[in-house]
């Protein structure tokens, strides 16, 4: 069953420029085909607003692991890197980690998130920079082959030793997205609608902070990276 956290909502259920501003709910679904189906629009809008801890009289229940305050390395996630090497998420233990989910064919959010990560890298001291791993995991394991990931690395100039671009299986991506707080949905054209989250993970694997990759990391977030990278 799909996670309700993967539902992505647009700001409006009407077509652009629709003069009838009162006919439809203002929080419809991207994938809605029938704009007159008000109950469906409201259901999707309601579910999209929920978080994993949310409850409701008609929500039902869902099984989920709560890793808040715990190490992400509890997840047994095998990865395949851009050079075809098999690694595991737990191999990142011991260094601070900046991790995000992306896909190589993205033409908007993902390049912006990559640039934000590069900006963070440039703002931390050279000594601390050596202690930080930048991990980008693809949402699209089927199309993001190691060759595609290698091309992405080269085009975005992230081929340094501290950068890891990798892919994981669909179920592992779903688990990671839930832990990192990333919402995503594959569209019919195989592109992805997804939130842009950069998570700061300490040496033990505990998430310490999150930043919006599309908007950029503020000074406080960079300071947190510096502090964790400098700690022993």
C-alpha positions in Angstrom: 0.0 0.0 0.0 1.3 3.5 -0.9 2.3 5.8 1.9 0.0 8.7 2.3 3.1 10.8 2.8 3.9 10.3 -0.9 0.8 12.4 -1.9 1.8 15.7 -3.4 -0.7 18.5 -3.6 -0.8 21.6 -5.8 -2.0 24.9 -4.6 -5.2 24.8 -6.6 -7.5 22.2 -8.2 -8.6 24.5 -11.0 -6.9 24.8 -14.3 -4.8 27.9 -14.7 -6.9 31.0 -15.3 -10.2 29.3 -14.5 -12.7 32.2 -13.9 -14.9 30.2 -11.7 -12.9 30.6 -8.5 -15.6 29.3 -6.1 -16.4 26.1 -7.9 -13.6 23.9 -6.6 -11.6 23.4 -3.4 -8.4 25.3 -3.4 -6.3 22.3 -2.4 -6.8 19.7 -5.0 -4.5 16.9 -6.2 -2.0 17.0 -9.0 -3.3 13.7 -10.3 -7.0 14.5 -10.1 -8.7 13.8 -13.4 -12.3 14.9 -12.4 -12.2 18.4 -10.9 -15.9 18.1 -10.0 -15.3 15.2 -7.7 -15.2 17.3 -4.5 -15.0 14.4 -2.0 -12.0 12.9 -3.7 -10.2 16.3 -3.8 -10.9 16.9 -0.1 -9.7 13.4 0.8 -6.4 13.9 -1.0 -6.0 17.4 0.4 -6.7 16.0 3.9 -4.3 13.1 3.6 -1.5 15.3 2.1 -1.6 17.5 5.2 -1.0 14.7 7.6 2.2 13.7 9.1 3.2 10.2 10.3 2.2 11.0 13.9 -1.2 12.3 12.9 -4.4 10.6 14.0 -8.0 11.1 13.0 -11.4 9.6 13.6 -11.7 8.3 10.1 -8.0 7.9 9.3 -7.6 4.3 10.2 -4.1 3.1 11.1 -0.7 2.5 9.5 2.4 0.5 10.5 5.6 2.5 10.6 8.9 2.6 12.4 9.6 5.7 14.4 13.3 6.5 14.2 13.0 10.0 15.6 16.0 10.4 17.8 17.4 7.0 16.7 20.1 6.2 14.1 19.1 6.0 10.5 21.7 3.2 10.3 19.1 0.9 11.8 17.8 0.8 8.2 19.5 -2.0 6.3 19.7 -0.2 3.0 22.0 -1.5 0.3 23.2 1.1 -2.2 24.8 1.0 -5.6 27.1 4.0 -6.3 27.8 5.8 -9.6 30.9 3.8 -10.1 28.9 0.5 -9.7 30.2 -0.2 -6.2 27.9 -1.9 -3.7 27.8 -0.1 -0.4 25.5 0.1 2.5 24.0 3.1 4.3 25.6 2.0 7.6 29.1 2.4 6.0 28.5 6.2 6.4 28.7 5.8 10.1 31.5 7.8 11.8 31.2 11.0 9.7 28.6 13.7 9.6 26.3 13.2 6.7 24.3 15.6 4.5 21.8 13.4 2.6 19.0 14.2 0.1 16.8 12.3 -2.4 16.9 13.3 -6.1 16.7 11.8 -9.6 19.1 12.6 -12.4 16.5 13.6 -15.1 15.1 16.3 -12.8 15.4 19.8 -14.5 14.3 22.0 -11.6 14.4 21.0 -7.9 17.3 18.5 -8.0 19.8 20.8 -9.7 18.9 23.5 -7.2 19.3 21.1 -4.3 22.7 20.0 -5.7 23.7 23.7 -5.9 22.6 24.2 -2.2 24.8 21.3 -1.1 27.7 22.7 -3.0 27.1 26.1 -1.4 27.1 24.5 2.1 30.3 22.7 1.2 31.9 26.0 0.2 30.9 27.7 3.5 32.4 25.2 5.9 36.1 25.2 6.7 38.5 23.1 4.7 39.3 21.0 7.8 35.6 20.4 8.6 34.8 19.7 5.0 37.0 16.6 5.0 34.8 15.2 7.8 31.5 15.5 5.9 30.0 13.1 3.5 27.5 14.4 0.9 25.1 11.6 0.0 22.5 11.8 -2.9 20.2 8.8 -3.3 18.1 8.5 -6.4 14.3 8.1 -6.3 14.4 6.4 -9.7 16.4 3.2 -9.4 15.0 1.8 -12.7 16.3 4.6 -14.9 19.2 6.0 -12.8 21.7 3.4 -13.7 25.3 3.8 -12.5 26.1 5.3 -15.9 23.3 7.8 -15.5 24.4 8.7 -12.0 28.0 9.1 -13.2 26.9 11.5 -15.9 24.9 13.5 -13.3 28.0 13.7 -11.1 30.2 14.9 -14.0 27.6 17.5 -15.2 27.2 19.0 -11.7 30.9 18.8 -10.8 30.4 16.7 -7.7 33.0 14.1 -8.3 35.0 14.8 -5.1 35.9 12.0 -2.6 33.3 13.3 -0.1 30.4 13.0 -2.6 28.5 9.8 -3.0 25.7 9.5 -5.7 23.9 6.2 -5.5 20.6 4.4 -6.0 18.6 2.0 -3.8 15.6 -0.3 -4.4 12.1 1.1 -4.4 11.2 -0.2 -0.9 14.4 1.1 0.6 13.8 4.5 -1.0 10.3 4.5 0.5 11.7 3.8 4.0 14.4 6.4 3.7 11.9 9.0 2.5 9.7 8.4 5.5 12.7 8.9 7.9 14.1 11.9 6.1 10.7 13.6 5.8 10.7 13.6 2.0 7.4 13.3 0.1 7.4 12.0 -3.5 5.2 10.7 -6.2 6.1 9.2 -9.6 4.1 10.8 -12.4 2.9 9.1 -15.6 5.8 10.4 -17.6 8.2 8.8 -15.0 9.3 12.2 -13.6 8.9 12.7 -9.9 7.1 15.3 -7.9 9.0 15.5 -4.6 9.9 17.7 -1.7 13.4 19.0 -1.4 15.0 18.0 1.9 18.6 18.1 3.0 19.0 16.2 6.3 22.0 16.7 8.6 22.9 13.4 10.2 25.5 13.2 13.0 28.3 10.6 13.3 26.0 8.1 15.0 23.2 8.5 12.4 20.8 10.7 14.3 19.1 13.4 12.2 19.9 16.8 13.8 18.4 19.2 11.4 16.7 19.6 8.0 16.8 22.3 5.4 14.8 23.0 2.3 17.1 22.2 -0.6 15.2 24.3 -3.1 15.2 27.4 -0.9 18.7 27.1 0.4 20.3 26.5 3.8 20.3 29.4 6.2 23.3 30.4 8.3 22.0 28.5 11.4 22.0 25.3 9.4 25.5 25.8 8.1 26.6 26.5 11.7 25.1 23.2 12.8 27.0 21.4 10.0 30.2 23.1 11.2 29.7 22.2 14.8 29.0 18.5 14.1 31.9 18.3 11.7 34.2 19.8 14.2 33.1 17.5 17.1 34.9 14.2 17.8 
